[in-house]
Amino acid sequence: MRTLKILQKLLFVLILGMASLLTAQNQAVFSLGALDLDAGTVEVWIENDSPVHSFNINVSGIIVNDVYGGAAEEYGYHLNYSGHHGSFIHGWMMGMENDPIPAGVQLLFIIEFEPVYDLLCIYNGQCQGNNDDEFDVDLDSCLSLEPESDAGYFNNILNGYLSEYRAYAEATGDSLVAYVTIEASDDLDFGDDIGLLSFEGNLNYGDCSDEIGEILVGSDFWYGGPLTIPAYGALDFCDEGGFQLPGFAQGEPISVHIWDASEATEYEMDLTQRDDIPWNGGNIIISNMSIQSLVALGGDLDQDGIISVTDAVIMVDFILGLTDFSESEFQTGDLNTDGDIDILDVVALIELIIRG
């Protein structure tokens, strides 16, 4: 037992050392700039504190027809796009004779597109710099392409107060919005309706009555991926003499439901790692959603909806043989999907913790 405790302490020292190295990573933020719906173009900007040698981003909600211009073109980068709807955009230096994109705030490139959904988002991104150094990347990027539809099987978002919620958020900057991005699906058909339901959400609007129950917090139709759906969280200003706005409660679960119009059947998605997804803001990416399985937050070993040091403790205990994992817990902890849980998964988990 003494030997195990010593090993555990050594692993934590190693984790802290890796964390200090990871926090020293280069920083980059991708964002969307000017949107021209008539021309079908949108700007992609980057704010980086060190030179960038290559980058990848994933966009949702559009069909990419071309990418051009900006710093990528100025510095002679090769640009291409691939994947369904051209959603994966990659840029890299053409040769050693070219200079990398310097630190600063600059237009990276322009996307020429056709809209598919109401919402255009950058939902994933990576950068590499000198000596293949990885960047710590943040995303600040969703734009509305047209007003959201409240039709379909899953309608009446926020009990009909969606427009009021969004108007308040735009006027004050106060909001709580989480995002789920579905990249692909084997089971969804063209036109299927997707609903995000909270069963312990806040129902009331404009008062402090604390009405709790089932509420639709987001929805959209499936026309092929990637699709990003916003889910709206409740706001509570009653302690300040204010009021409440409806939405999901932080940490409470949201269930993903599908209305299959061709079968006139509603499905509740079966999740492999938990019964439902607890929301706290941010973005969850589902690579391939099916009726049988839906992968949620990898690394969330205590299933509290937050990836934290507690999850690192659980993973270290498993590596040292101090605890056992069920099959679903093992899948949650195997972050690099190599069929084993080891120090490499701890490294990946610490990266997730630092990036928030």
JOSULGI-V772677 format. One record per pair of residues at least 24 apart in sequence whose C-alpha atoms are under 10 Angstrom apart, sorted by the first residue. I is the first residue (numbers start at 0). J is the second residue. Records with the same first field share a line. If there is no record, write none. Layout:
I: J, J
//
This chain:
0: 321
3: 316, 319, 320, 321
4: 319
6: 315, 319
7: 312, 315, 316, 318, 319, 321
8: 315
10: 312, 315, 318, 319, 342, 345
11: 311, 312, 315
13: 342, 345, 346
14: 311, 315, 342, 345, 346, 348, 349
15: 349
17: 345, 346, 349, 350
18: 346, 349, 350, 352, 353
19: 353
21: 133, 134, 135, 346, 349, 350, 353, 354
22: 135, 349, 350, 353, 354
23: 134, 135
24: 49, 132, 133, 134, 135, 136
25: 49, 50, 51, 126, 127, 128, 132, 133, 134, 135, 136
26: 102, 126, 133, 134, 135, 136, 137
27: 51, 102, 103, 104, 124, 125, 126, 127, 134, 135, 136, 137, 138
28: 104, 124, 125, 126, 134, 135, 136, 137, 138, 139, 140
29: 56, 104, 106, 107, 121, 122, 123, 124, 125, 136, 137, 138, 139, 140
30: 106, 107, 120, 121, 137, 138, 139, 140, 141, 142
31: 106, 107, 109, 119, 120, 121, 138, 139, 140, 141, 142
32: 106, 109, 140, 141, 142
33: 109, 142
34: 109, 110, 142, 143, 144
35: 111, 144
36: 112, 113, 114, 144, 145
38: 111, 112, 113
39: 63, 64, 110, 111, 112, 113, 114
40: 64, 65, 66, 109, 110, 111, 112, 113
41: 66, 108, 109, 110, 111, 112, 119, 142
42: 66, 67, 68, 69, 106, 107, 108, 109, 110, 111
43: 69, 105, 106, 107, 108, 109, 110, 121, 140
44: 69, 70, 104, 105, 106, 107, 108, 109, 139, 140
45: 70, 100, 102, 103, 104, 105, 106, 107, 108, 138
46: 101, 102, 103, 104, 105, 106, 107, 136, 137
47: 100, 101, 102, 103, 104, 105, 126, 134, 135, 136
48: 101, 102, 103, 104, 134
49: 99, 100, 101, 102, 103, 127, 128, 129, 134
50: 98, 99, 100, 101, 102, 103, 126, 127, 128, 129
51: 91, 92, 98, 99, 100, 101, 102, 126, 127, 128, 129, 131, 132, 133, 134
52: 76, 90, 91, 92, 93, 97, 98, 99, 100, 101, 126, 127, 128, 129, 130, 131, 132
53: 77, 78, 89, 90, 91, 92, 93, 99, 100, 125, 126, 127, 128, 129, 131, 133
54: 78, 88, 89, 90, 91, 92, 124, 125, 126, 127, 128, 134
55: 79, 80, 87, 88, 89, 90, 91, 123, 124, 125, 126, 127
56: 80, 86, 87, 88, 89, 90, 121, 122, 123, 124, 125, 126, 138
57: 81, 82, 85, 86, 87, 88, 89, 120, 121, 122, 123, 124, 125, 182, 225
58: 84, 85, 86, 87, 88, 119, 120, 121, 122, 123, 124, 140, 141, 180, 182, 224, 225, 226, 227
59: 83, 84, 85, 86, 87, 114, 115, 116, 118, 119, 120, 121, 122, 123, 141, 180, 181, 182, 224, 225, 226, 227, 228
60: 84, 86, 112, 113, 114, 115, 116, 117, 118, 119, 120, 121, 141, 142, 143, 144, 180, 222, 223, 224, 225, 226, 227, 228
61: 85, 86, 110, 111, 112, 113, 114, 115, 116, 117, 118, 119, 120, 144, 224, 225, 226
62: 86, 110, 111, 112, 113, 114, 115, 116, 224, 225
63: 87, 88, 110, 111, 112, 113, 114
64: 110, 111, 112, 113
65: 109, 110, 111, 112
66: 90, 108, 109, 110, 111, 112
67: 107, 108, 109, 110, 111
68: 106, 107, 108, 109, 110
69: 105, 106, 107, 108, 109
70: 99, 100, 101, 105, 106, 107, 108, 109
71: 99, 100, 105, 106, 107, 108, 109
72: 107, 108
73: 98, 100, 107, 108
74: 98, 99, 100, 101
75: 99, 100
76: 100
78: 108
82: 182, 224, 225
83: 182, 183, 223, 224, 225
84: 112, 113, 115, 223, 224, 225
85: 112, 225
86: 121, 182, 224, 225
87: 123, 124, 225
88: 124
89: 124, 125, 126
90: 126
91: 126, 127
99: 128, 129
100: 128
114: 144, 145
115: 144, 221, 222, 223, 224, 225, 226
116: 143, 144, 145, 147, 219, 220, 221, 222, 223, 224, 225, 226, 227, 228
117: 142, 143, 144, 145, 146, 147, 148, 219, 220, 226, 227, 228
118: 142, 143, 144, 145, 146, 147, 219, 226, 227, 228, 229
119: 143, 144, 145, 226, 227, 228
120: 178, 180, 225, 226, 227, 228
121: 227
122: 178, 179, 180, 225, 226, 227, 281, 282, 283, 284
123: 180, 282, 284
135: 350, 353, 354
136: 354
137: 354, 355
138: 281, 282
141: 178, 227, 229
147: 218, 219
148: 218, 219, 220
149: 217, 218, 219
150: 192, 218, 219, 220
151: 190, 191, 192, 193, 194, 218, 219, 220, 258, 260
152: 191, 192, 193, 194, 218, 219, 220, 257, 258, 259, 260, 265
153: 192, 193, 194, 195, 196, 215, 216, 217, 218, 219, 220, 256, 257, 258
154: 192, 194, 215, 216, 217, 218, 219
155: 214, 215, 216, 217, 218
156: 194, 195, 196, 214, 215, 216, 217, 218, 230, 231, 245, 246
157: 196, 200, 201, 202, 203, 204, 214, 215, 216, 217, 230, 231, 232, 233, 244, 245, 246, 247
158: 202, 203, 204, 213, 214, 215, 216, 245, 246
159: 204, 215, 245
160: 202, 203, 204, 244, 245, 246
161: 216, 217, 231, 244, 245, 246
163: 204, 244
164: 204, 231, 232, 233, 234, 244, 245, 246
165: 231
167: 244
173: 234
174: 231, 232, 233, 234, 244, 280
175: 229, 230, 231, 232, 233, 234, 246, 247, 248, 249, 279, 280, 281
176: 216, 217, 228, 229, 230, 231, 232, 233, 246, 247, 278, 279, 280, 281, 282
177: 216, 217, 228, 229, 230, 231, 232, 247, 278, 279, 280, 281, 282, 283
178: 217, 226, 227, 228, 229, 230, 231, 278, 279, 280, 281, 282, 283, 284
179: 217, 226, 227, 228, 229, 230, 255, 278, 280, 281, 282, 283, 284, 285, 295
180: 224, 225, 226, 227, 228, 229, 282, 283, 284, 285, 286
181: 221, 223, 224, 225, 226, 227, 228, 283, 284, 285, 286, 287, 288
182: 223, 224, 225, 226, 227, 284, 285, 286, 287, 288
183: 221, 223, 224, 225, 226, 285, 286, 287, 288, 289
184: 221, 223, 224, 225, 285, 286, 287, 288, 289, 290, 293
185: 287, 288, 289, 290
186: 287, 288, 289, 290, 291
187: 220, 221, 222, 223, 257, 258, 259, 288, 289, 290
188: 220, 221, 222, 223, 259, 260, 261
189: 220, 221, 222, 223, 259, 260
190: 219, 220, 221, 222, 223, 258, 259, 260, 261
191: 219, 220, 221, 222, 257, 258, 259, 260, 261
192: 218, 219, 220, 221, 222, 256, 257, 258, 259, 260, 265
193: 217, 218, 219, 220, 221, 228, 255, 256, 257, 258, 259, 265, 266
194: 218, 219, 220, 228, 230, 253, 254, 255, 256, 257, 258, 267
195: 219, 228, 229, 230, 231, 247, 252, 253, 254, 255, 256, 257
196: 230, 246, 247, 252, 253, 254, 255, 256
197: 230, 232, 246, 247, 248, 251, 252, 253, 254, 255, 275, 276, 277, 278
198: 247, 248, 251, 252, 253, 254
199: 246, 247, 248, 249, 251, 252, 253
200: 232, 233, 245, 246, 247, 248, 249, 251, 252, 253
201: 232, 233, 234, 235, 243, 244, 245, 246, 247, 248
202: 233, 243, 244, 245, 246, 247
203: 233, 242, 243, 244, 245, 246
204: 233, 234, 242, 243, 244, 245, 246
205: 235, 236, 237, 241, 242, 243, 244, 245
206: 235, 236, 237, 241, 242, 243, 244
207: 235, 236, 237, 238, 240, 241, 242, 243, 244
208: 237, 242, 243
209: 235, 237, 242, 243, 244, 245
210: 243, 245
211: 245, 246, 247, 248
212: 247
213: 246, 247, 253
214: 245, 246, 247, 253
215: 245, 246, 247, 253, 254
216: 245, 246, 247, 253
217: 246, 247, 253, 255
218: 255, 256, 257
220: 257, 258
221: 257
224: 286, 287
225: 284, 285, 286, 287
226: 284, 285
227: 282, 283, 284
228: 282
229: 280, 281, 282
230: 278, 280, 282
231: 278, 280
232: 278, 279, 280
247: 277, 278, 279
248: 277, 278, 279
249: 277, 278, 279, 280, 304
250: 276, 277, 278, 279, 280, 303, 304, 305
251: 275, 276, 277, 278, 279, 303, 304
252: 276, 277, 278, 279, 303, 304
253: 277, 278
255: 293
256: 290
257: 290
266: 290
267: 291
268: 292, 293
269: 293, 294
270: 294, 295, 327
271: 295, 326, 327, 328, 330, 331
272: 296, 297, 299, 300, 302, 326, 327, 328, 329, 330, 331
273: 302, 327, 328, 331
275: 302
276: 302, 303, 304
277: 302, 303, 304, 305
278: 303, 304, 305
279: 303, 304, 305
280: 304
281: 355
294: 330, 331
295: 331
296: 331, 332
297: 328, 330, 331, 332, 333, 334, 335, 348, 351
298: 328, 329, 330, 331, 332, 333, 334, 344, 345, 347, 348, 349, 351, 352
299: 328, 331, 332, 348
300: 324, 327, 328, 329, 330, 331, 332
301: 328, 331
302: 328, 331
305: 352, 355
306: 348, 349, 351, 352, 353, 354, 355
307: 348, 349, 351, 352, 353, 355
308: 348, 349, 352, 353
310: 345, 348, 349, 352
311: 344, 345, 346, 348, 349, 352
312: 345
314: 340, 341, 342, 344, 345, 348
315: 340, 341, 342, 344, 345
317: 341
318: 342, 345
//
